[in-house]
Amino acid sequence: MAAHMRMKSPGRSFAIVERRDQIGGTWDLFRYPGIRSDSDMHTLGFDFEPWRHEKSIADGPSILDYLNRIADERDIRRHIHFGQKVVSADFRPDEARWHVTVESEDGERKLMTANFLYLGSGYYDYDDPYDAGFDFSKFEGKVVHPQFWPEDMDYSGKNVVVIGSGATAVTIVPSMADKAAKVTMLQRTPTWMFSRPAKDAVANFLRKILPEKTAYAITRFKNIKMQDFSFKMARNKPEKVKEGLHKRIEKALGKDFDREAFTPPYDPWDQRLCLVPDNDLFDAMKAGKADIVTGNIERFEKEGVRLKSGELLPADIIVTATGLKLAVAGKIAISVAGEPVDFSQRYYYKGCMFSNLPNLAVVFGYLNASWTLRADINSDYICRVLNHMEATGTDLATPVLTAEEEAKIEDDNIFDFSSGYIQRAMHIMPKSAKAYPWRLNQEYVFDRKMLKDGPVEDGLLTFTKVGANAVQRDEQLEAAE
């Protein structure tokens, strides 16, 4: 959003409030072995900044380099307030201002104000991962959750059991296999996996013969189309997609591979597919350094995990890759004139604002494509909104949904994914209608066109003015440059 404002709303001052001591979010917080993207960086990256690395499936440090370069080259870093946790944000309609309470690491609180609030706070709980309720009291080894990986973790020559079958587990298992004696991925149910090269041959070829930005744009277009095609194919012809996925695994593991271990009880893209770059997981399995066991846990014993089948999986280290816990609005207490906002009672507006909630935008990315694709189009759209407010001299931008119109809305469960972390959070998620614009749409190409070319004044997003702001200049979030 800051980069888009630099380019498209340069007259506006801004500040970024960052809870951590450095930028990066997930890529700074997660330090487990092999931390990497599970989407290609030509679509997970931003539209304005080409991805220059040879590998399009990138590791965490490479992604951090990318983000840091953007912050520094675009003069964004000096606008970031590090070590500041946003506790609450109250919108005062009579002032057309957000009063934001932030807390520093030493517990000191202070008030900041802003005309507009843009939440880039992610989608999961940074403090508490999902707790599967395991009892490890009798286990004498070490237990670690990937979200809080110890810096001094030594797993050389150890037997490791990784509980889970999602993207985190599929990343950790082959990464630990090089040093560990044996790594076992224990799954209750299998996950659909697909392998692809970590390097995008087309992208690397285009970079040699075309200007960097042109090569990036072409590769990005190609990969967006491929993501869209793959998702629709999975929904329309699931059996054909299943066959294709199994063929790839068979090519990597041989005809005798355990098909049941790679056949979930749901169709592809009912949950996100797990990426296996360069067959790393399959190679570790062929080398005898890793394996996959499907079963239910009976209990944790002194020496490992006892399954209900009676089998004991020996373990010196247990990694609980059991999933995330979702959080709305970064767990910030959002209110309007002191009245708490219940997001589960608000409808998404064009996937970036909420019904009857003024001067607030959010990013909740795509479930069926690279997450950050929505970050670009939302940022671009909100710049259009800000510019319209400035041109018309208005203070409030509110997506208005009347009670009469809301009664006509037909709700749609756009989170039709069976993933546990999605299902566990359904009760806190905002509403989504079947019809645009009151929905969090899951089709990037459509959304991009609507947000870029559709009118800002559409009869639903209203622009109004209030009286003079009763706030002193030195209380502002950041003084204008």
Backbone torsions as a table, in degrees:
resi	resn	phi	psi	omega
1	MET	NA	-41.5	179.3
2	ALA	-62.2	-42.2	179.4
3	ALA	-64.2	-42.0	178.1
4	HIS	-64.9	-39.3	177.8
5	MET	-64.0	-39.6	177.5
6	ARG	-56.0	-40.4	-175.7
7	MET	-85.8	-36.1	-167.0
8	LYS	-117.1	-18.8	175.8
9	SER	-134.1	57.3	-171.8
10	PRO	-65.5	-16.8	-179.8
11	GLY	-79.3	-11.8	-177.9
12	ARG	-90.2	137.4	171.4
13	SER	-85.8	156.7	-178.5
14	PHE	-152.4	161.6	171.5
15	ALA	-144.8	148.4	176.2
16	ILE	-110.4	128.0	177.1
17	VAL	-102.9	118.1	-173.5
18	GLU	-121.6	120.6	-177.9
19	ARG	-65.3	-36.7	-176.5
20	ARG	-85.0	176.2	-177.5
21	ASP	-87.7	-5.6	175.5
22	GLN	-152.4	165.2	-177.1
23	ILE	-78.4	169.9	175.9
24	GLY	125.8	-26.1	179.5
25	GLY	55.8	-122.5	-179.7
26	THR	-51.2	-41.6	-173.0
27	TRP	-74.2	-15.4	174.1
28	ASP	-97.1	-34.9	-177.7
29	LEU	-71.7	-47.2	-175.2
30	PHE	-81.5	123.5	-178.2
31	ARG	-123.8	16.7	-177.2
32	TYR	-71.3	159.4	-176.0
33	PRO	-58.0	131.3	173.9
34	GLY	82.6	4.9	-176.9
35	ILE	-44.9	124.9	-174.4
36	ARG	-155.0	170.5	174.5
37	SER	-75.2	152.7	171.4
38	ASP	-112.5	14.9	171.0
39	SER	-130.9	158.8	179.3
40	ASP	-72.9	144.3	-173.9
41	MET	-75.1	-7.9	175.4
42	HIS	-78.2	-16.2	172.7
43	THR	-114.1	-26.7	175.1
44	LEU	-76.3	-26.5	173.5
45	GLY	-73.0	172.9	-175.3
46	PHE	-91.2	154.9	-175.2
47	ASP	-67.1	-22.1	-175.5
48	PHE	-95.0	-6.3	-175.3
49	GLU	-131.7	104.8	-179.0
50	PRO	-58.0	146.0	173.0
51	TRP	-87.5	121.5	-170.4
52	ARG	-103.6	-10.0	-176.6
53	HIS	-76.2	155.6	-179.8
54	GLU	-67.3	-37.4	-179.9
55	LYS	-87.2	128.8	177.4
56	SER	-89.4	-21.6	168.5
57	ILE	-95.5	102.6	-164.1
58	ALA	-105.8	151.7	176.1
59	ASP	-81.4	164.0	-176.9
60	GLY	-54.4	-48.1	180.0
61	PRO	-58.8	-36.9	178.4
62	SER	-66.0	-38.2	178.7
63	ILE	-69.0	-38.6	175.9
64	LEU	-61.9	-41.1	176.9
65	ASP	-58.4	-43.2	179.8
66	TYR	-60.4	-48.1	-179.4
67	LEU	-65.8	-41.0	179.6
68	ASN	-65.6	-37.2	178.7
69	ARG	-63.8	-41.1	177.9
70	ILE	-61.6	-46.0	-178.4
71	ALA	-62.6	-37.2	-176.5
72	ASP	-83.2	-45.6	-176.9
73	GLU	-69.1	-24.8	-178.7
74	ARG	-103.7	13.5	175.1
75	ASP	56.0	47.1	-179.6
76	ILE	-100.3	-30.4	-171.2
77	ARG	-57.6	-37.1	-176.5
78	ARG	-69.6	-11.2	178.0
79	HIS	-92.9	0.9	-176.5
80	ILE	-94.9	127.4	175.5
81	HIS	-96.6	99.7	-176.0
82	PHE	-80.1	157.0	176.4
83	GLY	66.0	28.7	-178.2
84	GLN	-122.7	111.8	179.1
85	LYS	-91.4	126.5	177.2
86	VAL	-80.1	118.5	-177.1
87	VAL	-91.6	-46.4	-177.7
88	SER	-150.8	160.1	177.1
89	ALA	-146.1	117.6	-178.3
90	ASP	-115.4	124.2	178.6
91	PHE	-89.1	127.7	177.8
92	ARG	-102.8	101.4	-176.9
93	PRO	-59.3	-32.7	-178.5
94	ASP	-70.4	-18.0	177.1
95	GLU	-108.1	-15.5	-171.5
96	ALA	56.6	44.8	-178.1
97	ARG	-139.2	145.3	170.3
98	TRP	-89.5	131.8	172.5
99	HIS	-103.1	110.2	-171.1
100	VAL	-108.8	122.7	177.6
101	THR	-96.4	122.4	179.1
102	VAL	-118.4	151.8	-178.0
103	GLU	-125.6	127.1	178.4
104	SER	-81.8	172.7	-174.9
105	GLU	-63.8	-23.8	178.9
106	ASP	-89.6	6.9	176.4
107	GLY	92.2	-5.4	-179.9
108	GLU	-72.5	135.8	179.9
109	ARG	-110.8	147.7	175.2
110	LYS	-147.3	161.6	-177.8
111	LEU	-103.0	134.5	172.9
112	MET	-124.4	154.2	178.1
113	THR	-127.8	155.0	-179.3
114	ALA	-155.1	151.3	175.7
115	ASN	-75.0	-34.7	-173.6
116	PHE	-137.5	142.9	179.8
117	LEU	-118.2	129.6	179.6
118	TYR	-124.0	116.7	-174.5
119	LEU	-94.7	109.4	172.7
120	GLY	-111.9	45.0	-169.0
121	SER	-92.4	11.4	177.5
122	GLY	78.8	-166.5	-174.0
123	TYR	-133.2	0.6	-179.6
124	TYR	-130.5	166.3	-175.1
125	ASP	-78.4	115.1	-178.7
126	TYR	-74.8	-17.9	-176.1
127	ASP	-92.5	-39.3	-173.1
128	ASP	-129.9	113.9	172.3
129	PRO	-74.8	172.9	177.3
130	TYR	-66.0	130.3	178.8
131	ASP	-100.8	112.6	-178.2
132	ALA	-78.5	-3.1	175.2
133	GLY	79.7	25.7	-179.5
134	PHE	-73.3	148.1	175.5
135	ASP	-105.3	105.9	-178.0
136	PHE	-100.7	13.7	-172.3
137	SER	-59.5	-29.1	-177.8
138	LYS	-95.7	-9.9	-179.4
139	PHE	-79.3	130.3	-174.2
140	GLU	-98.3	-0.5	178.1
141	GLY	-89.8	-159.2	-178.2
142	LYS	-104.0	139.0	177.0
143	VAL	-116.9	131.7	-178.7
144	VAL	-139.9	141.7	173.7
145	HIS	-101.6	137.5	-176.7
146	PRO	-56.1	-29.4	-178.1
147	GLN	-68.1	-21.5	-179.8
148	PHE	-129.6	63.0	-175.2
149	TRP	-76.0	126.4	-179.1
150	PRO	-69.1	139.9	-179.7
151	GLU	-65.2	-31.2	-174.4
152	ASP	-97.1	19.5	-177.1
153	MET	-66.3	116.9	177.5
154	ASP	-112.0	114.4	-178.4
155	TYR	-116.7	16.8	179.2
156	SER	-60.8	128.8	177.1
157	GLY	69.0	10.8	-176.5
158	LYS	-96.6	155.6	169.6
159	ASN	-89.6	123.8	-175.5
160	VAL	-119.6	134.1	171.6
161	VAL	-114.9	121.5	177.4
162	VAL	-103.9	116.6	-178.7
163	ILE	-90.3	119.8	-179.4
164	GLY	133.2	161.9	-179.2
165	SER	-138.3	15.9	179.5
166	GLY	-86.8	-167.4	-175.1
167	ALA	-58.5	-38.7	-178.9
168	THR	-64.7	-46.8	179.3
169	ALA	-62.6	-43.7	-178.6
170	VAL	-65.6	-25.3	175.1
171	THR	-79.3	-45.2	-173.3
172	ILE	-68.7	-43.2	-172.4
173	VAL	-55.6	-55.3	-179.8
174	PRO	-68.1	-27.1	-179.1
175	SER	-71.7	-34.0	178.5
176	MET	-83.1	-20.7	-172.7
177	ALA	-63.9	-24.3	-177.2
178	ASP	-68.8	-31.5	-178.2
179	LYS	-105.3	-33.4	-176.3
180	ALA	-70.8	158.5	175.6
181	ALA	-68.0	-44.4	-180.0
182	LYS	-159.5	138.5	176.4
183	VAL	-121.6	124.1	179.4
184	THR	-112.5	125.6	174.2
185	MET	-92.4	112.9	-179.2
186	LEU	-97.1	114.3	-177.8
187	GLN	-117.5	138.0	174.1
188	ARG	-76.4	-42.9	173.7
189	THR	-134.3	145.7	179.3
190	PRO	-67.8	167.3	176.6
191	THR	-124.5	144.5	173.4
192	TRP	-69.5	126.8	-178.8
193	MET	-120.2	147.7	173.3
194	PHE	-138.9	142.2	-178.7
195	SER	-103.2	148.6	174.2
196	ARG	-158.4	157.1	178.5
197	PRO	-64.8	144.8	176.8
198	ALA	-70.4	-25.0	177.9
199	LYS	-98.9	138.2	176.6
200	ASP	-94.9	104.3	-174.8
201	ALA	-60.9	-39.7	179.5
202	VAL	-63.6	-45.0	-179.6
203	ALA	-61.0	-45.9	-177.7
204	ASN	-67.8	-32.4	175.7
205	PHE	-68.8	-46.5	-178.5
206	LEU	-61.5	-35.1	-179.6
207	ARG	-65.6	-24.4	179.9
208	LYS	-78.7	-27.0	-172.3
209	ILE	-113.8	-10.6	-177.0
210	LEU	-126.1	160.2	172.1
211	PRO	-57.6	148.5	-172.3
212	GLU	-54.0	-47.8	-176.8
213	LYS	-66.9	-37.0	179.0
214	THR	-66.7	-45.0	179.2
215	ALA	-60.9	-42.0	179.8
216	TYR	-64.0	-44.9	-178.5
217	ALA	-62.3	-41.9	-179.9
218	ILE	-66.4	-45.4	-179.9
219	THR	-63.5	-41.4	179.4
220	ARG	-61.7	-45.1	178.8
221	PHE	-60.7	-45.8	179.2
222	LYS	-58.1	-47.9	-174.8
223	ASN	-71.9	-33.7	175.7
224	ILE	-62.9	-44.8	178.8
225	LYS	-63.2	-39.7	-179.8
226	MET	-66.8	-41.5	177.2
227	GLN	-59.4	-46.4	-178.3
228	ASP	-64.1	-44.0	179.6
229	PHE	-62.7	-45.2	-177.6
230	SER	-63.4	-42.1	-179.4
231	PHE	-64.6	-46.5	-178.3
232	LYS	-67.4	-35.7	176.3
233	MET	-62.3	-42.4	-179.8
234	ALA	-63.5	-37.7	-179.2
235	ARG	-75.5	-34.5	-175.6
236	ASN	-90.1	-33.9	-178.1
237	LYS	-135.0	65.6	-174.2
238	PRO	-59.9	-37.4	-177.2
239	GLU	-65.9	-37.7	178.5
240	LYS	-66.7	-39.3	178.7
241	VAL	-67.4	-40.7	177.1
242	LYS	-57.9	-44.4	180.0
243	GLU	-61.5	-42.4	179.5
244	GLY	-64.9	-40.7	178.8
245	LEU	-65.0	-42.6	179.2
246	HIS	-64.9	-35.9	179.0
247	LYS	-63.4	-39.2	179.1
248	ARG	-65.0	-41.2	180.0
249	ILE	-67.8	-40.1	178.3
250	GLU	-61.5	-38.9	178.3
251	LYS	-63.1	-34.2	-178.7
252	ALA	-82.6	-38.9	-172.9
253	LEU	-104.9	-14.3	-177.3
254	GLY	98.9	165.4	-174.3
255	LYS	-65.8	-21.7	-176.1
256	ASP	-90.4	13.2	-178.1
257	PHE	-64.9	152.6	-177.8
258	ASP	-76.0	96.1	-175.1
259	ARG	-61.4	-34.6	-178.4
260	GLU	-62.7	-33.5	-178.7
261	ALA	-69.6	-13.7	-178.5
262	PHE	-123.0	24.0	179.8
263	THR	-126.5	94.1	178.8
264	PRO	-68.6	163.4	178.7
265	PRO	-83.7	13.3	179.5
266	TYR	-132.1	166.6	-178.9
267	ASP	-80.0	155.6	174.5
268	PRO	-55.5	137.6	-179.5
269	TRP	72.8	8.7	161.7
270	ASP	-73.6	-24.7	164.8
271	GLN	-131.5	162.4	178.9
272	ARG	-61.7	141.6	175.0
273	LEU	-73.3	147.9	177.3
274	CYS	-96.0	127.9	-179.2
275	LEU	-85.4	134.8	174.6
276	VAL	-118.7	90.6	-176.1
277	PRO	-70.5	135.2	178.3
278	ASP	53.2	28.3	178.1
279	ASN	57.7	27.1	-172.1
280	ASP	-59.8	-41.2	178.7
281	LEU	-65.7	-44.2	-178.0
282	PHE	-66.5	-37.1	177.5
283	ASP	-64.3	-40.4	178.4
284	ALA	-65.1	-36.0	178.0
285	MET	-68.5	-43.5	179.3
286	LYS	-63.3	-31.4	-179.1
287	ALA	-80.8	-3.7	179.5
288	GLY	79.0	11.3	-178.6
289	LYS	-93.0	-14.4	-179.4
290	ALA	-145.5	153.3	172.4
291	ASP	-149.7	167.9	179.3
292	ILE	-119.8	128.7	178.2
293	VAL	-120.8	130.0	177.5
294	THR	-104.1	124.2	-179.1
295	GLY	177.5	171.3	178.5
296	ASN	-104.8	143.7	-177.2
297	ILE	-81.5	129.0	174.1
298	GLU	-87.0	-50.7	-179.7
299	ARG	-169.0	168.1	174.3
300	PHE	-104.3	123.8	-178.8
301	GLU	-107.0	178.7	-178.2
302	LYS	-51.5	-42.7	-171.2
303	GLU	-106.1	3.8	179.3
304	GLY	159.7	-148.9	-174.2
305	VAL	-111.8	123.4	176.5
306	ARG	-96.0	123.6	179.0
307	LEU	-89.5	162.4	179.4
308	LYS	-66.1	-20.2	176.2
309	SER	-73.8	-11.6	-177.7
310	GLY	101.3	-15.0	-178.4
311	GLU	-70.3	140.6	175.0
312	LEU	-106.6	124.2	174.2
313	LEU	-96.3	108.1	-178.7
314	PRO	-65.9	139.7	-177.1
315	ALA	-148.9	132.8	167.5
316	ASP	-93.3	-29.7	-179.5
317	ILE	-133.8	135.0	173.3
318	ILE	-116.5	126.1	178.0
319	VAL	-107.2	119.6	-177.4
320	THR	-94.2	82.8	177.5
321	ALA	-89.3	58.5	-170.6
322	THR	-94.6	4.0	171.7
323	GLY	114.9	173.2	-177.2
324	LEU	-101.7	167.0	171.8
325	LYS	-117.0	125.1	-176.8
326	LEU	-75.3	153.6	176.5
327	ALA	-140.6	141.0	178.7
328	VAL	-96.8	135.0	175.4
329	ALA	56.5	33.4	176.8
330	GLY	61.7	23.0	-178.5
331	LYS	63.7	17.6	176.7
332	ILE	-74.5	136.9	176.5
333	ALA	-78.5	98.1	-178.6
334	ILE	-90.7	135.1	178.3
335	SER	-145.9	161.7	175.2
336	VAL	-125.7	119.2	-176.7
337	ALA	51.8	38.7	177.4
338	GLY	85.6	-9.6	-179.5
339	GLU	-90.3	121.5	-178.5
340	PRO	-58.7	142.7	177.2
341	VAL	-95.4	123.7	175.2
342	ASP	-99.3	103.5	-175.5
343	PHE	-64.1	-25.0	-179.7
344	SER	-69.5	-11.0	177.6
345	GLN	-105.5	6.4	178.9
346	ARG	-109.5	149.2	175.7
347	TYR	-97.7	142.3	170.2
348	TYR	-62.0	143.3	172.1
349	TYR	-118.1	112.9	-179.5
350	LYS	54.2	24.5	176.9
351	GLY	72.2	11.2	-178.8
352	CYS	-142.8	-12.3	174.5
353	MET	-130.7	-177.6	-178.1
354	PHE	-130.6	150.2	-178.9
355	SER	-57.6	131.1	174.0
356	ASN	58.3	25.0	177.2
357	LEU	-119.9	108.0	-172.2
358	PRO	-78.7	149.6	168.0
359	ASN	52.4	41.0	177.3
360	LEU	-141.2	133.9	176.5
361	ALA	-131.5	161.4	-174.2
362	VAL	-147.9	159.3	171.5
363	VAL	-119.0	117.5	166.5
364	PHE	-125.3	110.1	-168.4
365	GLY	-71.0	-168.5	-177.3
366	TYR	-86.4	143.9	175.0
367	LEU	-89.6	-24.0	-175.4
368	ASN	-109.9	13.0	178.7
369	ALA	-157.4	-177.0	-179.2
370	SER	-60.7	132.4	-173.7
371	TRP	-53.9	-47.4	-169.8
372	THR	-78.2	-2.5	175.1
373	LEU	-55.9	-36.3	179.9
374	ARG	-73.9	-27.3	179.9
375	ALA	-59.0	-41.4	179.8
376	ASP	-65.8	-51.2	-174.4
377	ILE	-70.8	-33.0	175.9
378	ASN	-66.8	-43.3	-180.0
379	SER	-62.3	-44.3	178.9
380	ASP	-60.8	-43.3	-178.8
381	TYR	-66.1	-43.7	-178.8
382	ILE	-65.8	-31.9	173.0
383	CYS	-62.3	-39.1	176.0
384	ARG	-62.3	-41.3	178.4
385	VAL	-63.6	-47.0	179.6
386	LEU	-60.5	-42.4	179.9
387	ASN	-65.6	-36.0	178.3
388	HIS	-67.9	-40.5	177.8
389	MET	-60.6	-42.5	-179.9
390	GLU	-66.9	-42.3	-178.0
391	ALA	-66.9	-32.2	-177.1
392	THR	-98.5	-2.7	179.9
393	GLY	67.2	28.4	-179.1
394	THR	-100.7	158.1	-174.3
395	ASP	-110.8	-24.7	-173.5
396	LEU	-120.7	130.5	173.0
397	ALA	-119.6	110.8	-172.8
398	THR	-130.0	121.7	172.4
399	PRO	-74.1	106.1	-172.8
400	VAL	-90.5	124.5	175.6
401	LEU	-124.8	108.9	-179.4
402	THR	-74.8	159.2	178.7
403	ALA	-61.0	-36.1	179.6
404	GLU	-64.4	-44.4	179.5
405	GLU	-70.5	-36.8	-179.8
406	GLU	-63.1	-34.1	-179.9
407	ALA	-64.7	-22.3	-178.9
408	LYS	-88.6	-12.0	-174.5
409	ILE	-71.8	137.0	173.6
410	GLU	-102.1	116.4	-176.4
411	ASP	-70.7	152.8	179.5
412	ASP	-136.6	133.0	175.4
413	ASN	-84.9	90.0	179.9
414	ILE	-72.9	-15.5	176.2
415	PHE	-88.7	53.3	-179.0
416	ASP	-83.0	46.9	177.1
417	PHE	-110.5	137.9	-177.1
418	SER	-85.4	2.8	-179.9
419	SER	-55.1	137.0	-177.6
420	GLY	-58.0	-42.9	-175.6
421	TYR	-65.9	-30.2	176.2
422	ILE	-72.8	-48.8	-176.5
423	GLN	-63.9	-35.8	-179.3
424	ARG	-67.8	-20.1	-174.8
425	ALA	-108.1	6.8	-175.6
426	MET	-56.6	-34.1	-175.2
427	HIS	-70.9	-16.3	-179.4
428	ILE	-105.7	-6.7	-174.7
429	MET	-79.0	145.7	176.0
430	PRO	-62.5	162.5	-178.6
431	LYS	-80.0	157.5	177.8
432	SER	-142.3	130.9	-179.0
433	ALA	-89.2	165.7	175.7
434	LYS	-72.1	-30.0	-175.6
435	ALA	-103.8	137.7	172.9
436	TYR	-66.2	144.1	12.1
437	PRO	-98.8	3.7	-175.4
438	TRP	-86.0	52.7	-178.0
439	ARG	-153.5	157.5	170.7
440	LEU	-93.7	88.9	-173.1
441	ASN	-66.9	156.4	-179.0
442	GLN	-121.6	36.9	178.0
443	GLU	-136.2	98.2	-171.1
444	TYR	-57.7	-47.0	-175.1
445	VAL	-60.1	-41.6	177.1
446	PHE	-64.4	-47.9	-178.5
447	ASP	-60.1	-43.2	-178.6
448	ARG	-59.6	-43.8	-179.8
449	LYS	-65.2	-45.3	-177.7
450	MET	-65.4	-41.4	-177.8
451	LEU	-75.3	-31.7	-177.9
452	LYS	-82.6	-41.6	-172.2
453	ASP	-105.2	-19.9	-179.0
454	GLY	-70.1	153.2	-179.5
455	PRO	-68.2	142.2	175.7
456	VAL	-67.6	-43.6	175.8
457	GLU	-87.1	97.3	-175.2
458	ASP	-111.3	8.9	-178.3
459	GLY	89.6	-10.6	178.4
460	LEU	-111.9	-41.9	176.1
461	LEU	-83.8	109.9	-175.8
462	THR	-98.6	145.9	179.7
463	PHE	-119.5	119.1	-177.1
464	THR	-132.7	167.6	-176.9
465	LYS	-122.9	146.0	174.9
466	VAL	-118.7	-179.6	179.9
467	GLY	-68.4	178.9	-177.9
468	ALA	-58.3	140.0	-179.6
469	ASN	-67.7	133.3	179.9
470	ALA	-98.0	50.5	-178.2
471	VAL	-130.2	132.9	179.5
472	GLN	-71.9	151.3	-176.6
473	ARG	-60.7	-36.7	-177.0
474	ASP	-73.5	-5.5	176.0
475	GLU	-92.4	-7.7	-176.3
476	GLN	-66.1	156.3	-177.6
477	LEU	-57.8	-45.0	176.0
478	GLU	-157.3	131.3	-178.9
479	ALA	-66.1	147.3	177.9
480	ALA	-62.8	146.5	-178.2
481	GLU	-76.5	NA	NA
